[in-house]
Amino acid sequence: MKPAPVAKLDTAKAAKPRLTTSAMIASIAGEGQRTKPAPFGHALVNCARADASIVGMTADLGKYTDLHIFQQAFPDRYYQMGMAEQLLFGAASGFAAEGFTPFATTYAVFASRRAYDFIHQTIAEEDRNVKIVCALPGLTSGYGPSHQAAEDLALMRAMPNMTIIDPCDAHEIEQVVPAIVAHKGPVYMRLLRGHVPMVLDEYGYTFELGKAKMLRNGYEVLFISSGIMTMRALEAAKALEADRVDVGVLHVPTIKPLDAATILEACSRPGRLVVVAENHTVIGGLGEAVAGLLMRAGVHPAFRTIGLPDEFLAAGALPTLHDRYGISTDALCTQVKGWLT
Amino acid sequence: MSTAPFGNNISLERRAWNIRRNAIRMGEVQGQGYIAQALDIADVLATAYFHAMRYEPHNPEWEGRDRFLLSNGHYAIALYAALIEAGIVPEEELETYGFDESRLPMSGMASYTPGMEMSGGSLGLGLSIAVGKCLGLKRKGSDSRVYTLFSDGELDEGSVWEAIMSAAHHRLDNLIAIVDVNNQQADGPSTGVLGFEPLKEKLEAFGWFVQRVDGNDLSAVRAAFDAAKSANGGRPSMIIADTLMGKGIPFLEAREKNHFIRVDGHEWQLALAALDERKPA
């Protein structure tokens, strides 16, 4: 079969093999990157050893949300609810009403889209202590829109009572899990599963619920980011340093409630371009949350957002898609350089 | 514990009559309400609260209580009437029904009312919550049961069937669900909106212990609750209660059936008068 023509690629890229859509779940770890296996599953097991109220529930995605680690450690505290997400979250609400701390897992699309009313009414409105932990957040699957949760944060942000966490890496996930156990109330956590990159340990980072943290200072550009985009922003900052562009990175893992004070202070520094980078549609995510905050506070830095376009995303290999939609490290560098000239 | 309400000599007939009367008084306060449903389900609620369930009226969150989930939140007027009769909600609050700042909103919500265990309104939620509560109670080693009332219209919701499968799969014999088959939903007769018959056979095929009774025949309803509470081989229990909308008020029973039945201003007093003529001992 004749290979498809490779257009408009530089020679380095043209030499790479053609990429294909991986399985539904693609690794987001770069080649040679340090990783940890199933950090969520192991962290949950650690918490559950000390806290008998924790139960694990899933809708036929235990293996694919790293909940199988919990299942192996506590088989009698693991509840397979079947491929029935509405039931999953309704039952999680009932479990929580009886004093338990259910961790309910599925893919982000199924929680945020299919089961929205169940989460809204039985968990958020009733203020139940349910931890919703969802794999494949944003664009972390090349499988197509059925599995790409480009709008999960927008949907969850609109729900009163919901705390929303978008962790960056394995180091952070390990700290988020005990923190959300300690926090009483509904939580939506974006999950990275499988072999998850280790990044933030190099920055002496500790997670605090509701806190944004400056990982790196820079006077020309400030990235504000969450989730995997913080990893990308840090890589971009290093790359841009080589081009003598000084870039800071403010990591905002708690999407709601937003750390307004830290963000406003960081954005008040004069002459610094603020770029919010998010693995999410540009509608209703961190970019618009920060923009709204700045407008309401009368803080007006030069401001740009990097996020997924308002369209149904393509199927394909994740690196291809991240380049195409502007959220790869290279794409971040290119966009920032364009805005600075 | 409390079976306090059962300790006296008030008959179930009188309990059901009192529930109907409380509901009509609330309807009169607001000039509207799902009164036809309240009247049809009064016998089931009387049996649940004054024969079947275990609770402490002055301690509605008592850990040893049986849980009652109102999935069809628009039946709140009926449940409030029962909660008042049970002494869980003070009778004087009846006058606040549906008003701003009341603990008795038009649609039942968990955070508003003592004894209201879930937020309804969006139909089809209750059985899923019940599954989680039953699993949780079993995990705690509790012998409390979960009673869940839902409406025949809710059988249209796919999530109800998810929960029906799940309850059987997890062998939730601490679950007693009651479906009110009054054959009326928003757009017309339930069987015409989306057919669900033969309901008993379907639910049995799903692995439930199923009884179908005249939901306005107190002795039949009482027997059904008794059977549901006795050993049923690890199966969840479903009571299909065929009911008559407007039951107990002849001119409302005869009114053209409608999901939200119209009662004119002067008719509330007529309804009370009609009920008072039929006051049981």
Contacts between the chains, C-beta under 8 A, distances in Angstrom:
chain1	res1	chain2	res2	distance
A	55	B	139	7.3
A	77	B	139	8.0
A	79	B	135	6.4
A	81	B	166	6.4
A	82	B	162	7.3
A	82	B	165	7.1
A	82	B	166	6.6
A	82	B	169	7.3
A	84	B	159	7.7
A	84	B	162	3.9
A	84	B	165	7.6
A	84	B	166	6.9
A	86	B	124	7.9
A	86	B	128	6.3
A	86	B	158	7.4
A	86	B	159	4.0
A	86	B	162	6.1
A	87	B	128	4.7
A	87	B	131	6.6
A	87	B	159	6.2
A	87	B	162	3.9
A	87	B	163	5.4
A	87	B	166	5.5
A	89	B	128	7.6
A	90	B	125	5.7
A	90	B	127	7.7
A	90	B	128	2.5
A	90	B	129	5.0
A	90	B	131	7.2
A	90	B	132	6.6
A	90	B	159	7.0
A	90	B	163	7.1
A	91	B	128	5.5
A	91	B	129	7.0
A	91	B	131	4.5
A	91	B	132	3.4
A	91	B	135	6.8
A	91	B	163	7.8
A	91	B	166	7.1
A	92	B	132	6.0
A	93	B	118	7.9
A	93	B	128	7.8
A	93	B	129	5.3
A	93	B	132	6.1
A	94	B	128	7.3
A	94	B	129	4.1
A	94	B	130	6.3
A	94	B	131	6.4
A	94	B	132	2.5
A	94	B	133	3.8
A	94	B	134	7.5
A	94	B	135	7.5
A	94	B	136	6.4
A	95	B	132	4.1
A	95	B	133	7.3
A	95	B	135	6.2
A	95	B	136	4.6
A	96	B	132	7.6
A	97	B	117	7.1
A	97	B	118	7.8
A	97	B	129	7.3
A	97	B	132	7.4
A	97	B	133	6.1
A	97	B	136	7.5
A	98	B	132	7.5
A	98	B	133	5.6
A	98	B	136	3.1
A	98	B	137	6.2
A	98	B	139	7.8
A	98	B	140	6.7
A	99	B	136	7.2
A	99	B	140	7.5
A	100	B	136	5.4
A	100	B	139	7.1
A	102	B	132	7.6
A	117	B	122	5.5
A	118	B	125	6.6
A	118	B	128	6.9
A	118	B	159	7.2
A	121	B	119	5.7
A	121	B	121	7.3
A	121	B	122	5.0
A	121	B	125	5.9
A	122	B	118	7.1
A	122	B	119	7.2
A	122	B	125	5.5
A	122	B	128	7.2
A	122	B	129	5.7
A	125	B	109	7.4
A	125	B	110	7.9
A	125	B	119	5.2
A	126	B	110	5.0
A	126	B	111	7.1
A	126	B	118	6.8
A	126	B	119	5.4
A	127	B	111	7.3
